[in-house]
Amino acid sequence: MKLSQTGMGTIKLNNLDEMYPVQDILLQTGQLVQYGTGLYAYNNVPLLVRRNVEKIITEKLNNHGCIEVLLPTLQPEKLWKDSGRYSHYVEDGTMFTISTDKGGFCLAPTAEEAMLEFAREKLKSYKNLPVTFYQIGEKYRNEIRARGYLLRGKTFPMMDAYSFNSSEEDLAKTYENIREAYLEMFTEMGLNVIPVVADNGDMGGKKSEEFMVLSPIGEDTILYDEKTNTALNTEILERENYEQYLKEEYNITDISKLEKRRAIELGHIFQLGTKYSETMNGTYIAEDGKPALYYMGCYGIGVSRTVATIYEESVLKDENGKVQGFVLPESVAPYKIQIIPKMDNEEKVKEANELYCTLLNNGIEAILDDRNLNSIGAKIKDCKILGTPYMAVLGDKVKSGEVELENVRTGEKEIISIEKLLNKFSK
């Protein structure tokens, strides 16, 4: 990619919101475009971050034996009436509904109903179990309190996974398998995620955990002990007999030392049991030849919320604590290296273009700042807006065949040959 193709010029950030400076940077630089409350379009760079997040999620789930599918987001309202949840979503205004002369439809706010319908067609016998299906698709919710740009929107990408098991014990094994996959994927994304004991709420079922990142802009309040890594959502305290629940399911007997913290929820996993199977006739033929109910697990990740959190956790500040941009983790950064030549030096411009082609030919994601700006300082400043982890500067003081490579996060610089540069970043 060449920077001129992104539509970015020299960037001067104005009056950043103290609560949401990341949002302001992304909007002011045109990386996000707002269409209305909770409605955003992605420009090239954040879209590629999102794609890399989706890639990591997909790889980890596949490695843990899950099967990717894709369900329709437009669904007949009958599915939701069969589960008994239609009136709830309509009455609270969450669900977008469509009436036609062919019947009623809705835009799916979640996927339990559709995935169970899918399973009923695919999983006829105990021989088909256990299995976990997942999808990454768009969700629609008429959020009254849409806030925090990508943290809570009216339409958003989400990973939905559902496991189908023959027993409660088998479900527990699948739950732990997916839990492990979650920890692996968030670690690879560079996020310090905390598993948080949660209340199942309206979802029902026996056991659930949320995966959260501590943040002052988080919507959730958790009780947390860093030393023991014990955490629980304060919502659990509203549950009847919560002390017994915490002891039996999580071996937590004392919460007196836990401190209140704000956090962003990225994912949620549930052991649903047979709640949805019972209401929607989710059965298979068991080994004894009789119909039996699926034991279901539900596992979700807010993809756009994860993208937003990565940006929040990648903030780069100056010596005065002022936010000046980002340094994205290499695992999700669209470009590993930003090439910055001095544009009034024809030889350096030529070398920069040759380096750009060489990096691409060697499978290294790079972006070339080809804008006609003579100031290298301005280009370096803008590099930090895009979140690129490394800069390769070609200035007058750098010999032919070499670059000044800077680690944007640490500020460490070195003069390095093109050959060593290729060896450093080659996959």
Secondary structure by P-SEA (a helix, b strand, c coil): ccccccccccccccccccccaaaaaaaaacccccccccbbbbccaaaaaaaaaaaaaaaaaaaabbbbbbbbccccaaaaaaacaaaaaaaaccbbbbbcccbbbbcccccaaaaaaaaaacccccccccbbbbbbbbbbbcccccccccccccbbbbbbbbbbbccaaaaaaaaaaaaaaaaaaaaaaccccccccccccccccccbbbbbbbcccccbbbbbbccccbbbbcccccccaaaaaaaacccccccccbbbbbbbbccccccccaaaaaaacccccccccbbbbbbbbbbbbbaaaaaaaaaaabbbbcccccccccccccccccccbbbbcccccaaaaaaaaaaaaaaaaacccccccccccccaaaaaaaaaaacccccccccccccccccccccccccccccccaaaaaaaccc
